[in-house]
Amino acid sequence: MTVKRRSKPVSVNPLKIGQSLGGVLAMQGCYRAMPIVHGSQGCSAFPKALLTRHFREPIAVQTSALQEMDVIFDANRNLEEALNAVLSKHRPDIIGIIGTELTDVAGVDYQSMLKSYKRERNMRGGLAFSVTLPDFRGSLESGFSVTVEAMVDELIQQAGLRGQRNVNSRQITLLPGSYLTPGDVMELKEIVSSFGFEVIALPDISTSLSGHLLTGFSPLTRGGVPLDSMLQSLQSGLTIAFGASMERPARRLHNALGTPYKVFQGTMGLKASDELLNFLHQISGVPVPIRYCWQRENLLDCMLDAHFQFAGVSALAALEPDHLRSVSEWLEELGVEQKALVASCETPAVAEMEREVWVGDLDDAEVLGSGADLWISSSHGIAGAERIGAAFLPAGFPIWDELGSYMNVSVGYRGAMEWTNKAGNLLMRREAEHRESRVRHR
């Protein structure tokens, strides 16, 4: 199906979130890491504010604090000062330099500067890489994916492996997409490990942004996958990527090390869960654990119970591309009419979808989805949902109107059941409110 765009001179109520935020988010899933945003102070303040508001956790990020004269004369001088300060004060295990549109347009060669810096200071034992993430291309999803790919490249170079490695056939590397919550990553790790595999998630936000109490304060990330485990993941016998955007890092591992990989483009609903568990059963030879058989029965019963609420219902979804595809497949299983599907940017995964997809903003979603019963998007869409009279189901990033949203589960049978019940309850409440308003106005 073709991807369409509405013709208008300006974006109204933007859906797209900059790539740099995706890069910072990926770094939060690594232990003792520090992302350095090479740009103005606002380029780091924006990701930090949104991520803190969404996860309600401290977010590790530093900036090179560029100003106009710095960009004109020597932007890398600020970056060198930032690196010196971070290394001398905090000594992180992992440093990721995230280039912004400011340094990209100015043509700043900070990649070469980083190589020289590492060589002159004989940096060993840690991981330092750079990535270019201008906001005028891609979105949060692509920024996350590109950062993970750059991370994988640096790991391969540091380990010095080129097709020669000790393969651990019982170890699997997971590459979770940017749209998966810490609760989702935790659920996926549990599902895969239940078939007898050792699991390493890269990155792993389930142990860093899942909400936990730790004493003291650290400016570095707390939780996430340690550098030792990241290097160990290069010995995995298989890579599983969740979301089409994570295929590039998986392919990078395959090209460099020969690691086979499998991509699951959808993670929500009955069909997607069946495919995942059947695949794990085939490669492990282990029967599907009985608890997942029960969860499948629970989901089928849940869908049967809720079919009265979803009959004749229409929905619109405005999300990141991978998330949009996954949610669309879930709505398809429920028999819900998909009135409008709006993505933040165009990707091959979106272009391959069977339904019509629009690339635009939340104003487009409001116009195209007029009359819809259910609105699925981030908290930026609350006002639009109210204006068209739709029930609002928060999803994606950011969500600030709901506590614990970062631990919501949408993957597997349990996740599909939770989403089905949540959406059904919202529709029931909306119907009751409409009925009460009609009685009051008589």
N, C-alpha and C positions, 0 to 999 in steps of 0.2 A: 504494500500500500504506500502511496506517496506521502511525503512529509510536506505540510503546508505552513505558510506564514501569513498573518494578516498584515496588510500594508498600512503602516502608520509611522509618523516621524519620531515618535518618542516612546520609551518604555514606561508603562504605568503600573505601579505596584509590582516591581520586578520579582520574578521567580528565580532567576539565575543568581547563584552565589559564586564569588570569585574563586579561581583556581588556588590561590595562595592559602585560602582557608582549608581546602582539601589537603594541601601539603602539610599544614600544621596539624590537622587531625590525624594524618597517617603517623606523624612523629610521636603523637601521644601514646601510640600503641607499642612503643619501644622503651625499655627500662633505662633510666638515667640518660635520657636524651635531651637535646636542646635544639630546637629549630631557631635559626637566625633569619629573620625576614630582611632581605637586602632591599630597602626602600625607605620611604618616609615613615615617621612614627605612626601615622594613621594606618599604614599598610599592616602593621602588627596589632594596633589597638582594635581594629575591626574584627579580625578573627578571634582575638582573645575575649572581647566582650560577648560575641555571639556564642562561642563555645562555652564560656563560663555560665551564661544564662541558660543554655540548653542542658548541660550536664550537671550544673550546680557543683562544680569541682574546680580547684585551682588549675590553670592551664599554663604550661611551661612554654614561653616564647620570648625571644629577644629581638632587637632590631638594630640595624646599622644607623638609623636615624638620619637619613640623607636630607639635605636641604638643597635649594637651587644651586648655590655656588659649589657644593660638594659634587653634584652631578657634572657640572661644567668642567671642573679642574681635575678632581681625582676621587671618584666614588669609592674606589677600592681602599683608600686610606681609612675611611670610616669602617669598612668591613674588617680590615686588619686590626683596628682598635677594638672592635666588638669581639673578634676571635681571641685576642690577647686577654681581654677582660673575662670572657667566659671560661677560658682554659685555666687562667690563674686563680679565679675565685671558686669555680664550681667543678672543674675537672670532669666533664661529662664523658660517658663512654661513646656516645653517638652525637655527631653534629650534622645537621642538615641545613645548608644555605639555600634559602628559597628566594630566587630572583623574582622581581615584580615587573609590572609594565613600565615602571620608571627606569629601571636599569636596562630593560630589554630595548626600549625605544632609544635610549641614549647610547646603546651599543657597548655597554660596560662588559669587559672580558674578565669576569670574576672566576670563571672556570680555570683559566690559566693561572690566575692569582692564587687560587686555592692549591693547585698542584705545586707551585713554587713555595708556598707557605709550608706545606707538609714536608717538602724535601729539605728546606732550610732548617726546620725545627726537628727534623727526624721523628715525625709523629708516628708512633707505633703503638699497637695495643688497643687502638680505638678505631672508630669508623667516622670518616668525614667525607661528605659528598655534596654536590651542588645540583640544583635543578631550576629550570626557567619556567615560571608559571605566570605569564601576564593575564590580567583579568579580561582583556578583549578577545581571548580565545577560550573555548571550552567552558567548564563549570567546576563546581566542587568535585564532581565525580572524576573528571579527567585529571584534576590536580592531585587527587588522592592516588590514582593509578600511576601517573608519571613519577610521583615521589617513591612509590613502592618499587617501581622498575629501576629507578636510579639507585635505590638502596640495594637491590639485588645485584646490580652491576658492580657496585663497590664491594659487596661481600665476595663475589666471585673473584675479583681482582686481588683482594686482600688474601683470600685463601690460596690463590695460585692454582686453582683447579681448572683444568681444561679437558673434560671428558674422563679424567682419571680420578676416581673416588671410591671409597668403600661404601657400597650401597646397602642401606638398611631397608629391606623389603617390608618390614613391619612398621615403618615410620612414614607418615604422610604429612606434607606441608599444606596447610590451608591458606588460601589467599582470599580473605573475606572482602567483599565490596564495601564502598564507602557508605552505602545506605543501610547496612546492617548495624543494629544496636549492639551494645555490650551484651545484652541478654541474648540476642540472636547468635553472636559469636560463641557465647558460653554453651548454648544449646547445640550448635553445630559440632563443637569440640566433643561434647558428651555423646552425640550420636555416632560420630566416627570412632571414638575410643571404645564404644560399646561393642565394636566388632573386633577388638583385640589389637588395635593399632595405637602406636604412640603418635601424638598429634602436636604439631608446632604451628601456631597461627602467626602469620606475618602480614601486617602488624596485629597485635593482640590487645584490643581495647577492652576486652572483657575483664582484665585484671588491673586496668588502670583507670577507667572511667565508669566503672560499675557502681561506685559509691561505697567507700569503706573508710573507717576511722583509723588514722595513723597519727602517732605522736610526733611532735616536732614539725619543722618546716623544711622543705627542700625546694629550691628554684627549678630543679630538674624534674622530669617525669617520674612518677612513683607508680610502680606496677608496669605491666607490659612485658614483652618478650625480651629477655636479656641478650646481650651480644653473643655470649657463648652458645645459646640456643639458636640464634640466627645463623651462626656458622655451622652448627650441627644440622640445621635444616637442609644444607647443601648435600647431605648424604641420604636424603629421603628417597624412597623408591617410587614415589608418586606425588604429584602436585594436583590439588583440587582447587579450582578457582570458582568463586561464587559471584556471578555478574559478568557480563560480556566485557566490561571495561578492564577486568583483571586478567584477561587472556594474554595481554602483552607481557606482563611480568612472568606469567607461566611459560609463555613461549621463549622468553629470554633464558629461563632455566633449562628449557629443553634444548635450545640451540647451543648453549655453552657446555652443559653437563650431560645432555642426553636423557634428562629426567622426563618420563612420559607425564602427560597432564590430561585432566578432564575438566571441562567447563560446564557449569550448571547455570544457564542464563536465568532460570526462574527458581525461586526458593519458597514460594508461597503456594499453598493449596494441596489438594489431594494428589494430582498428577505429578507435580514437582517432588513431593515427598516420596511417592512411590518410586520414582526414577532414582532418587538418591539412595534409598534403602536397598533397592534391588541391585544397584551398582556395587554398593558396599558388600552385599551378600555374595555377589559373583566373584569379586576380587579377593575376598577373605575366606570364602568357604564356610563361614559361620552363619548359622540360621539367624534370621531377624529376631532380636530379643523380644520376649513376650510382651513387655510393656509397650512397645511400638505397635504391636498387633492390637492391643487394647486401645491405644490412642487412635488408631485408624478407625476402629469401631465407634469410638466416642465422637470422632469428627463426622462420620457418616450420619450418626444419630442427630448430631448438632445441626447439620445441614438440612436434615429432614424436618426437625423441629422448627427451624427458622424459615422454611420455604414460604410460609404465608406472609412473613414480613418483607421478603425480597421479591415476591411475585408482582410484576408490573412496575417495579422500581427502576429509576434511572439514576446514574451516578456520573460525576466528573472527577477526574484525577489530574492533579498538577504536581509533578514530581521530577526528580532526576531521572535520566533515561533508563538505567537498569531497574530502578525502583518502580518506575511506571510500567515497564514490561511485566514485572512480577505481579504487581497489583492488578493489572489488566487480566492476566491469566486467572487470578483468584476470582475476580468479578465474573469472568466467563463461566466458571464452574458453578457459580451461584445463580446463573441465569439473569443477571442484572444488565439492563441496557446501558451501554457505555456512551453517554451523550457527548462527552468531550474528553479527549486525552491530550494534555498539554505537557510538553517536555521543556526543560530549561535550555537544551541545545540539541543539535542533530548529531546522532551517532549511527554507525552501521546497525546496531541492535534495534534502534528505533525505526530505521528505514526498512528493516526486515519484518516488522510487525504486520499482521494481517489487517489490523484496523487503521483507520485514518488518524494520524497524529499531527498535532499542531506544535510548532516551536514558537514560544512566546512568553507572555507574563500572566500574572493573575487577573489582570483586566481582560485579557483574551479568554481566560477560563470563565470569567463571569458572563461575558457576552455569549460565548459558544455553548456554555452549559446552562443557560437560562431555562428554568423550569425543572432542573434536576432535583432529585429528592435527597441525594447524598453527595457531599463535597469532601474530597480527600486531598489534603495538602498540608503544608507546614502552617504554623500559627499566623503567618502573614496573610492567610486566606480567610481568617475568621470574619472580618467585615464583609467580604464578598459573599460568603455563605449566608450571612444574615440578610443581605440585600435581596438575594434570590429565594430566600426562605428554605434553604436546604439544611439538613442535619450535618453538622461538622465533625468529621473524623480526623483528628490530628495525626499526621504521618510525615516522615522525612525530617528535614532540618531547616530552621530550628523550631523547637516546641517549647514554649514558655508558659502555656496556660494549663499545664497538667504536670503534677508531681510524679516522678518515677518513670517518665516516658522513655528514658534511656534504657530502662530494663524491660520494656515491652518485648514480647517474643512474637515474631511473625513466621518463623521458619518451622518446618516439620509439621506433623499432624497437630501437635499442641498449639503451635503458633497460629495455624489456620483456624483452629477452633476458637481461640481467644479473639481473633479478629472478626470472625463470623458472629460471635455472641455480642461483641462490642458494637459492631455496625447494626445488628438487629435491634439491640436495646436503644440505640440512638433513633432509629426509625420508629420504634414503638412510642418513644417519648415525644417525638415530633408529631405523630398522629394524634396522641392524646392531647397535646397542646392545641392543635388545630381544632379538635373536637370541642374543647373547652371554650376556645375563642368564638366559635360559631354559636354556642349556647349563650354566651354573654351578650352577643350582638343581636339576639332575637328580641 
